[in-house]
Amino acid sequence: MRSQRSILSLKWTPANAKGGVRRAVGGFLRYVQYRDHHEEEGRPKDVEGMLRYVAYRDSASPEGRLFTATDQAGDRERLQLGDYIARSVADLEQPDRPSRRQHRACYRFVLSPEDARGLDLRLVTRQAMAQLETDIGAKLPPWLAAEHRNTAHPHTHIVLAARREVSPGHFRSILITRRRLERIKVAMRQEIARQRGERVASREQMLAALDHTRSRRHARPSLAVALRRFTGRVARGYLRQAEQIARQRDRERELEWSR
């Protein structure tokens, strides 16, 4: 059986990004659309460097590889997403509404299967985002993804707005927790196995097993276990005290003999 493991990384752009949200997000969107290149092979780490870097179009993907949950995408959809993100945070960090909380403007994912041979990465990405939408319990904000295959490790980049429009002009942040990331990886693994025709547990079973493992990991210990731990700590404390007393008595004897 070929590997079903994947790397899933997540970063986010703050609403008060240096140089402005529209500029920061727009630069990254142009990067993922036109630069079909592995992120470890010279990709700039800061926003300013990235903006200078995105002007180059890799010959392997002259038209980019953008897509959405349902269709292909291009410059129009990229600009629309940038406008949406800028609009979604326009009411934050204003002079008359100071806030100590660092709000998020958008999330940036990288999905990279360990063995991507023969995989439809768009389907893997769409299943991952569908799982996130299920866990949030509401329609996701707009997102775009780009497929990058001109690398030893094919992967997809995803840019997801961090705030969804609950009513015209009113937005609410979505939070991507560690638990939700784990469930996204389950969805990716399930889709990879489905594409390869491999038999694995159903997604519902895998998610249930994941939740059971987490609940056991964070469950409170039983009274008997708690009592054993308490008595163990007390016993270790008495042992340390006895050792200190014994060392003190040995020192006193040595002093007496030296006299």
C-alpha positions in Angstrom: 0.0 0.0 0.0 1.4 3.4 -1.0 1.7 6.2 1.5 -1.5 8.0 2.4 0.3 10.5 4.7 0.3 14.2 3.9 1.9 17.4 5.1 -0.6 20.1 6.0 0.7 23.5 7.1 -1.2 26.6 8.1 -0.3 30.3 8.4 -2.4 33.4 8.6 -2.1 37.0 7.6 -3.0 39.6 10.2 -5.7 42.2 9.5 -3.0 44.9 10.1 -0.4 43.4 7.8 2.5 45.7 7.0 1.8 47.6 3.8 -1.9 46.9 4.0 -4.0 43.7 3.8 -4.9 44.2 0.1 -1.3 44.5 -0.9 -0.1 41.6 1.2 -2.9 39.2 0.2 -2.8 40.3 -3.5 0.9 39.6 -3.6 0.6 36.2 -2.2 -2.3 35.3 -4.5 -0.3 36.4 -7.6 2.6 34.2 -6.2 0.5 31.1 -6.0 -1.1 31.7 -9.3 2.0 32.4 -11.4 5.0 30.9 -9.6 4.9 27.1 -10.0 7.9 26.5 -7.8 8.5 24.7 -4.5 8.4 27.0 -1.5 11.8 25.9 -0.2 13.5 26.7 -3.5 14.1 30.4 -3.1 10.6 31.7 -2.2 10.9 35.0 -0.3 9.8 34.9 3.3 8.6 38.5 3.7 5.8 40.3 2.0 8.0 42.9 0.3 10.3 40.2 -1.2 7.4 38.2 -2.3 5.9 41.1 -4.2 9.1 41.6 -6.1 9.3 37.9 -6.8 5.9 37.2 -8.1 6.5 39.1 -11.4 8.2 36.1 -12.8 6.0 33.4 -14.4 7.2 29.9 -14.5 7.1 28.5 -18.0 5.6 25.3 -16.6 2.3 27.1 -15.9 2.0 30.3 -18.0 -1.7 30.6 -17.2 -1.6 29.6 -13.6 -3.4 26.7 -12.0 -6.0 28.5 -9.8 -9.3 26.7 -8.9 -12.2 27.0 -6.5 -14.6 24.6 -4.8 -16.4 24.1 -8.1 -14.5 25.4 -11.1 -11.3 26.8 -12.5 -10.3 30.4 -11.7 -8.2 33.2 -13.0 -7.3 36.8 -12.6 -10.9 37.9 -12.0 -11.5 35.4 -9.2 -8.1 36.3 -7.7 -8.9 40.0 -7.6 -12.4 39.3 -6.2 -10.9 37.3 -3.3 -8.5 40.1 -2.6 -11.3 42.7 -2.6 -13.4 40.5 -0.3 -10.6 40.0 2.2 -9.9 43.7 2.3 -13.6 44.5 2.8 -14.0 41.9 5.5 -11.4 43.6 7.7 -12.1 47.2 6.8 -14.0 47.8 10.1 -11.1 46.4 12.3 -8.3 48.3 13.9 -9.8 51.7 13.2 -8.7 54.7 15.4 -12.1 54.9 17.2 -12.1 51.1 17.8 -8.7 50.1 19.2 -8.3 46.4 19.9 -5.6 44.4 21.6 -6.6 41.3 19.7 -4.7 40.5 16.5 -7.4 39.7 14.0 -6.9 37.4 11.1 -7.5 38.5 7.5 -6.9 35.2 5.7 -5.5 31.7 6.2 -2.8 30.2 4.0 -2.6 26.4 3.7 -0.1 24.1 2.0 -1.4 20.5 1.2 1.4 18.2 0.2 0.8 14.4 0.0 3.9 12.4 0.7 3.4 10.4 -2.5 1.4 12.4 -5.0 1.9 10.1 -8.1 -1.3 9.7 -10.0 -3.4 11.8 -7.6 -5.9 14.5 -8.5 -4.7 17.2 -6.1 -7.7 19.3 -6.8 -10.1 16.6 -5.6 -7.9 16.1 -2.5 -8.0 19.9 -1.8 -11.8 20.2 -2.3 -12.4 17.3 0.0 -10.2 18.9 2.7 -12.1 22.2 2.4 -15.4 20.4 2.4 -14.5 18.8 5.7 -13.5 22.1 7.2 -16.9 23.5 6.1 -18.7 20.6 7.8 -16.8 21.2 11.0 -17.5 24.9 11.0 -21.2 24.2 10.4 -21.6 27.1 7.9 -20.6 28.0 4.4 -16.9 28.8 4.1 -15.8 32.3 3.1 -14.4 32.6 -0.4 -11.2 30.7 -1.1 -8.8 30.0 -4.0 -6.3 27.2 -4.5 -3.4 26.7 -6.9 -1.8 23.4 -7.9 2.0 23.4 -8.1 3.5 20.3 -9.8 6.8 21.7 -11.0 8.6 20.3 -8.0 9.7 17.0 -6.4 6.8 17.3 -4.0 3.6 18.4 -5.8 1.3 20.4 -3.6 -1.5 22.9 -3.5 -1.6 26.4 -1.9 -4.9 27.6 -0.5 -5.9 31.1 0.5 -9.1 31.3 2.6 -10.7 34.5 3.8 -10.7 34.3 7.6 -14.1 36.1 8.0 -17.4 35.1 6.5 -20.2 37.6 5.7 -23.1 36.7 8.0 -25.2 39.6 6.6 -24.4 42.4 4.1 -21.4 44.3 5.4 -21.2 42.3 8.7 -18.5 39.7 9.1 -17.6 37.0 11.7 -14.3 35.4 12.1 -13.8 31.6 11.7 -11.3 29.8 13.8 -9.2 26.9 12.5 -8.2 24.9 15.5 -5.8 22.0 15.9 -8.7 19.6 16.0 -10.1 20.9 12.7 -6.7 20.6 11.1 -6.5 16.9 12.2 -9.9 16.3 10.7 -8.8 17.9 7.4 -5.9 15.4 7.3 -8.3 12.6 7.8 -10.4 13.8 4.8 -7.2 14.1 2.7 -6.2 10.5 3.6 -9.6 9.2 2.8 -9.7 10.9 -0.6 -6.2 9.6 -1.4 -7.2 6.1 -0.6 -10.4 6.4 -2.7 -8.5 7.6 -5.7 -6.1 4.7 -5.5 -8.8 2.1 -4.9 -7.4 1.1 -1.5 -9.5 -0.2 1.3 -9.5 1.9 4.4 -12.0 2.7 7.2 -14.8 5.0 6.2 -14.3 8.7 6.9 -16.9 8.6 9.7 -15.0 5.7 11.4 -11.7 7.5 11.1 -13.1 10.8 12.5 -14.8 8.9 15.3 -11.5 7.2 16.1 -9.7 10.5 16.1 -12.2 12.1 18.4 -12.0 9.1 20.8 -8.2 9.4 20.9 -8.4 13.1 21.7 -11.1 12.6 24.4 -9.0 9.9 26.1 -5.9 12.1 25.9 -7.7 15.0 27.5 -10.0 13.1 29.9 -9.7 13.6 33.6 -8.1 10.7 35.5 -10.4 8.4 37.6 -10.4 8.8 41.3 -8.3 5.7 41.8 -5.7 7.0 39.3 -5.7 10.4 40.9 -5.2 8.8 44.4 -2.3 6.7 43.2 -0.6 9.8 41.7 -1.2 11.8 44.9 0.2 9.0 47.2 3.1 8.6 44.8 4.0 12.3 45.1 3.7 12.2 48.9 5.9 9.1 49.1 8.5 10.7 46.9 8.4 13.8 49.1 9.0 11.7 52.3 11.8 9.8 50.6 13.6 13.1 49.6 13.2 14.3 53.2 14.7 11.1 54.6 17.6 11.3 52.2 18.3 14.9 53.3 18.2 13.9 57.0 20.5 11.0 56.4 23.0 13.2 54.6 22.9 15.7 57.4 23.5 13.1 60.0 26.5 11.8 58.0 28.0 15.2 57.9 27.5 15.6 61.7 29.3 12.3 62.3 32.2 13.3 60.1 32.6 16.5 62.1 32.6 14.6 65.4 35.3 12.2 64.2 37.4 15.0 62.9 37.5 16.5 66.4 
